[in-house]
């Protein structure tokens, strides 16, 4: 393991990869600060550019965007009470209150240091848990894979906010649209309506950008609220020893919560920060200070969301199952680069895995060192009016869709999914479960067909294999729990708090 | 007349059923095969049935339980943004990259409020320059700049 880590660092510390890591982390921070452009849309936008990069460099950069966005999101939450990402919604409560009391610097430092500690510790979990999990998964046959995917999709549904039934329907819709194109077994064209351009399937980049970037733009058009920045001079961007003692326990607890919830599919980072906030409030000796600038209310959730962002890589790297839309995109990157996602990634591509791990450490360190001094510059960006931002987002999306395979057809797909995404948003149907289904569709069908081929058409095969049966049982329990009224009310409260 | 207790859910349910119907119709034209040896149509048809059931569930729930009213939609904005993207795709092979970015960003700017003509014109020129430098010259995007 030490050898592997050394290998990882030697690759991640090469000049090229350091530059990609820095570029990713800075870009991530930038889009975390700007509203209306989340990490999923950004990664989708950059996918065509990564075609020519080596898989390692491209993963290092895209991962940097993902965790950089978590940092950036907390900056706007503290200074503006405008969370750039959903995972920093709770940070806005006490973080902004601290800023109003003239302690913006302290709140920002808490968020940065908490995130760094959480990031470093949760990367250790990746190091220790990924190899054995991948080892276990190597023995998986088709029924086990089918079950683990079903479990992943069900958990994503139960953790999504809003109606479970609608989220389930979105998953199934995503699964079906994922099947568009040539059938892997018979080679026949399916659901293409005679369009030759659809024979390779709906383009992942165009679909993601339509659902996540274009529909967001339309939604934000009618939002004309001007944003006022806390204009005070930022000072004291560091913590005293007393502050540090006050945050260390919340940071560690947040790291624990985030690490566990990050592995689960479906908005891990956001939920982790909510859970951490209510835990800190619950065990605090002065719960009345929460909402009035409690430092623990910043430290806990910020650590939790960063830890969750890191551990969500575990199921993606070991099982090929995405925990959130960004991970789904990274799986698409693997496929484009000719690497089959699944447990073999670890053994077949050791440099990819270990360099990614090493780059996470380096990237988190870069974020702490760079972002604290750069905060002045970031806040000035916040005054950029949205009307200058969104035409650029639309033009970049159109160019990005075209660049996926130099075809205008993908541009029309982008327009269609922007339209569909906005309509679904009006009806409170979330795009995230759809996207997870869309990525998993072909794989789920593949494993289902293989399993049924083995059993000659007997669906009992999923119950005869002990691991598959256990996974399906967990999925069933999760689904039943989610629709039981009392649990559902609790869940809605937790998600709305 | 039936009162729509939750218009959001009723519409969402109908939308899912519509998708399920199209999906079912398309996959029933394919060879189904048997459970042990599935044809290309088997799994999509299964998904279509599941989606139809879920859509029906959402629809019935929307008729029986109260829910939020439909939010106000920005139809003009949606139309302009969609038109902007379609225009980009339509113009790119015919009029070249610069014209495509110009029309696309102009339609976007038309959707913005408040509308400031001079600042917007400068912004569009800047965006064209940026995209040309980064995407066409920098990333070697295979397009014609001019028709």
Contacts between the chains, C-beta under 8 A, distances in Angstrom:
chain1	res1	chain2	res2	distance
A	49	B	139	6.3
A	163	B	9	7.3
A	163	B	58	7.2
A	163	B	61	7.7
A	165	B	54	6.1
A	165	B	57	5.2
A	165	B	58	5.3
A	165	B	61	6.6
A	166	B	9	7.5
A	166	B	12	5.9
A	166	B	58	5.7
A	168	B	54	5.5
A	169	B	12	7.7
A	169	B	16	4.8
A	169	B	51	6.2
A	169	B	54	4.0
A	169	B	55	6.0
A	169	B	58	6.2
A	172	B	47	5.6
A	172	B	50	5.3
A	172	B	51	4.5
A	172	B	54	6.2
A	173	B	16	6.8
A	173	B	19	5.8
A	173	B	51	6.2
A	175	B	47	5.7
A	176	B	19	7.5
A	176	B	23	5.3
A	176	B	44	6.2
A	176	B	47	4.6
A	176	B	48	7.0
A	176	B	51	6.6
A	179	B	43	7.1
A	179	B	44	5.6
A	179	B	47	7.6
A	183	B	40	4.0
A	185	B	38	7.7
A	185	B	40	7.0
A	186	B	31	7.4
A	186	B	39	6.7
A	186	B	40	4.9
A	188	B	30	6.4
A	188	B	31	7.5
A	188	B	40	4.6
A	190	B	26	7.4
A	190	B	27	7.1
A	190	B	30	6.2
A	190	B	40	5.5
A	190	B	41	7.6
A	190	B	44	6.4
A	191	B	23	7.1
A	191	B	26	5.0
A	191	B	27	7.2
A	191	B	44	6.8
A	193	B	26	7.6
A	214	B	81	6.5
A	214	B	85	7.0
A	217	B	81	6.2
A	218	B	74	6.2
A	218	B	77	5.2
A	218	B	78	5.0
A	218	B	81	5.3
A	219	B	74	7.7
A	221	B	74	5.4
A	221	B	77	4.0
A	221	B	81	7.6
A	221	B	111	5.9
A	221	B	112	7.1
A	221	B	113	7.6
A	222	B	72	7.6
A	222	B	74	4.5
A	222	B	77	6.7
A	224	B	113	6.1
A	224	B	114	8.0
A	387	B	109	7.5
A	387	B	112	3.9
A	387	B	113	7.6
A	387	B	114	7.7
A	388	B	123	5.8
A	390	B	108	6.4
A	390	B	112	7.2
A	391	B	104	7.9
A	391	B	105	4.5
A	391	B	108	3.6
A	391	B	109	5.6
A	391	B	112	7.5
A	391	B	123	7.3
A	391	B	124	7.6
A	391	B	127	6.7
A	392	B	105	7.9
A	392	B	127	6.0
A	394	B	81	6.3
A	394	B	84	5.8
A	394	B	85	6.6
A	394	B	104	6.6
A	394	B	105	7.5
A	394	B	108	5.0
A	395	B	88	7.4
A	395	B	101	5.7
A	395	B	104	5.5
A	395	B	105	5.4
A	395	B	108	7.4
A	395	B	127	6.2
A	395	B	131	6.4
A	396	B	131	7.9
A	397	B	85	7.4
A	398	B	84	7.8
A	398	B	85	5.3
A	398	B	88	4.2
A	398	B	89	7.1
A	398	B	100	7.9
A	398	B	104	6.0
A	399	B	101	8.0
A	399	B	131	6.5
A	399	B	135	5.5
A	399	B	141	7.1
A	402	B	88	7.8
A	402	B	89	7.4
A	402	B	92	6.7
A	402	B	141	7.7
A	402	B	143	7.8
A	403	B	135	7.6
A	403	B	139	7.8
A	403	B	141	6.0
A	406	B	142	5.5
A	408	B	89	4.1
A	408	B	90	7.5
A	408	B	92	5.8
A	408	B	93	6.1
A	409	B	89	7.9
A	411	B	85	6.2
A	411	B	86	7.6
A	411	B	88	5.8
A	411	B	89	3.3
A	411	B	92	7.4
A	412	B	85	7.9
A	412	B	86	6.5
A	412	B	89	5.4
A	414	B	85	5.7
A	415	B	82	5.2
A	415	B	85	4.0
A	415	B	86	5.0
A	415	B	89	7.3
A	418	B	81	6.7
A	418	B	82	6.3
A	418	B	85	6.6
A	419	B	78	6.8
A	419	B	82	5.3
A	422	B	73	7.9
A	422	B	78	5.6
A	423	B	15	7.5
A	424	B	12	7.7
A	424	B	15	7.8
A	426	B	8	7.6
A	426	B	70	6.7
A	426	B	71	5.9
A	426	B	73	5.5
A	427	B	8	5.0
A	427	B	9	7.8
A	427	B	11	5.6
A	427	B	12	4.1
A	427	B	15	7.1
A	428	B	8	5.5
A	428	B	12	7.3
A	428	B	68	7.7
A	429	B	12	5.7
A	445	B	43	4.5
A	448	B	43	6.4
A	449	B	38	5.0
A	449	B	42	7.9
A	449	B	43	6.9
A	452	B	35	5.6
A	452	B	36	6.1
A	452	B	38	6.5
A	453	B	36	6.5
A	453	B	37	6.7
A	453	B	38	7.8
A	455	B	36	7.5
A	456	B	36	4.3
A	457	B	34	6.0
A	457	B	35	3.4
A	457	B	36	3.1
A	457	B	37	7.6
A	458	B	35	7.8
A	458	B	36	7.9
A	459	B	35	7.5
